Amino acid sequence: MKRALALVLVLLAGACGIMRPTSMDNEGADSFEEDVRTARTLSEAFWKQQFEQLGRNYRPLTAFVPYSGRSGPACGNEPAAPNNAFYCPLGHFVAYDRDWMEMLWTEMGDGSVYVIIPHEIGHAVQAQLRTGFQLNVQVELQADCYAGGTLSALVRSGALRAEEGDEEELLYSLEAAGDPTDDWLDPSAHGTAEQRQASFAAGYRDGVNAC
């Protein structure tokens, strides 16, 4: 209940025009577009380094596509959905509903961008590592763990900065995206708020190798 109340307060603060927290970007990014670009660039640079350490080559995304509502690119036979971000293995690209993600950026802070984009790039990593899971929720929770590990590595390297309140901001983003029930057999399941937060925290604490 406390976390739910805190989330409501964060959303209300954004809606009332209270100043957003300082950007996590050490370069001083203060726009949505800059944060999106930074999150993508740094996340891919991190994974390129990780793959090199394994003696492998990371394959960069072929495209990073903003869209609005239902106007986004299809992935196979699946049309793009509003209020969503996704990785498409068929074209090896990430697409995101720009209006939706900018709304989250405005209302919840730039931490939402630094969760969503590393999560989707985590799916691109899974495709390259040929990670085998039987259940979709396992895939999604690993991507949350990858996002946490990516973000912590970027903070430790000095590429991003963590300030007071950032941890709560990141966890709020995951709470808002959690499933209402713990149904692991649901083919669209992503995990409950608690499961998603725990996976992200494990990656943040122990790094991507723990995912």
C-alpha positions, 0 to 999 in steps of 0.5 A, spaced: 500 500 500 505 504 501 508 503 494 502 504 491 501 511 495 508 513 493 506 511 486 500 516 486 504 521 489 509 521 483 504 521 478 501 527 481 507 531 482 509 530 474 501 532 473 502 538 477 508 541 473 513 540 479 520 540 477 523 533 474 529 530 478 536 531 475 537 527 469 541 521 470 545 523 464 552 525 466 552 529 459 546 533 462 541 531 458 535 535 459 530 532 454 526 526 452 530 525 446 537 526 449 535 521 454 532 516 449 539 517 445 543 516 451 540 510 454 540 506 447 547 508 446 550 507 453 546 500 453 549 497 446 556 500 448 556 496 455 553 489 451 558 490 446 564 490 451 560 484 455 560 480 448 568 482 447 570 479 454 566 473 452 570 473 445 564 474 441 561 480 437 555 484 439 550 485 433 548 492 434 540 493 433 538 495 425 533 500 427 530 504 433 523 506 431 519 511 435 511 510 433 505 513 435 499 509 437 498 503 432 502 506 427 508 502 429 512 497 425 509 490 425 513 484 427 512 478 423 504 478 423 504 482 430 502 489 429 505 494 434 501 496 440 500 503 443 503 504 450 508 499 448 516 498 447 518 491 444 524 488 441 523 484 434 527 479 433 525 478 425 528 485 424 533 485 430 530 492 432 527 496 437 520 500 437 517 504 442 510 508 442 514 515 443 508 519 446 507 513 451 514 513 453 515 521 453 509 521 458 512 516 463 519 520 462 515 527 464 510 524 470 515 519 473 522 521 471 528 519 466 529 513 470 523 510 466 527 511 460 533 507 463 529 501 465 525 500 458 530 501 453 535 497 457 530 492 458 528 491 450 536 491 448 536 485 453 531 482 449 536 483 443 542 480 447 537 474 449 536 473 441 544 473 440 545 468 446 540 464 444 537 464 451 532 458 452 526 459 456 520 455 456 515 460 459 515 468 457 515 470 464 522 467 465 524 471 458 521 478 461 524 477 468 531 476 465 530 482 461 529 486 467 535 483 470 539 485 464 536 492 465 538 492 472 545 490 471 546 494 465 544 500 469 549 499 475 555 498 470 553 504 467 553 508 474 559 505 476 563 507 470 561 514 471 557 514 464 550 515 468 549 518 475 545 516 481 542 521 486 537 520 492 530 518 489 533 515 483 532 508 486 525 509 488 524 512 481 526 506 477 522 501 482 516 505 481 517 504 473 517 497 474 511 497 479 507 500 474 509 495 469 507 489 473 502 483 472 496 483 476 496 476 478 502 471 478 500 467 472 506 464 469 503 460 464 500 466 461 504 466 454 504 474 455 506 474 462 511 479 464 511 478 472 508 481 478 511 488 480 514 484 486 518 479 481 520 484 476 523 489 482 526 483 485 529 481 478 531 488 476 534 489 483 538 482 483 541 485 476 543 492 479 546 488 485 550 483 482 551 484 475 548 481 468 552 475 470 547 473 475 542 473 470 
